[in-house]
Amino acid sequence: MGKKRKQQQTSNSMTASLPKQEAVTLADQLGGDVLAKLKAAKQDLTVKEQAAEEERQAKLAFERKQREKNKSFEELLNEYGDKGTKY
């Protein structure tokens, strides 16, 4: 039984030292300038993504207007039917 107690004590001491090592984060390991560059790159990427999304939305709106503008009488009649007013 003495051997089991020694093994348990050594395993407990090993697990006790793990949380101290886990406290070190990637931000701590990187230098401040590298971290600042990464944050700037992330911000630039989000700005580019937002601009691309806005451009895509504008393009879709323009195409929708063009389709509506170029509809034939048959397409308009099928879409609106008798819902229109007399004048």
Secondary structure, DSSP 4 states (H G I P E B T S, - for coil): -HHHHHHHHHHHHHHHHHHHHHT--HHHHS-HHHHHHHHHHHHHHHHHHHHHHHHHHHHHHHHHHHHHHT--HHHHHHHHGGGS---
